[in-house]
């Protein structure tokens, strides 16, 4: 079972509460509770696997961003994988993915998180995600 400590590791109590509130405002209480319930049902190995897959994917995007535009085929293939991966926790549609993209580049904790991979990655990811949501016919 995944705990809040695992989910919000390294986040202050104030930032954790702000993130929860912001997430509920963007996606609604029902969606937040559904994702939270699914997360808490994960065993530690499942959570570790999810985190590892997400980390590897973000690192691959970060490694590719200097040589590829956010709307390039390579980046868009990676963004599609990201779309599918985040959708495993809570079904994701075009609108919710755009909201997540906005959250990435507006929320200071996400900006810092992504800057640890590559400076400017939050904005790059946001642009790539919005482009994907508006142009990919698979979603």
Secondary structure, DSSP 8 states (H G I E B T S, - for coil): ---HHHHTTT--HHHHHHHHHHHHHHH-HHHHHHHHHHHHHS-HHHHHHHHHHHHHHHHHHHHHTTTS-TTSHHHHHHHHHHHHHHTTTS---HHHHHHHHHHHHHSHHHHHHHHTTSTTHHHHHHHHHHHHHHH-TT-
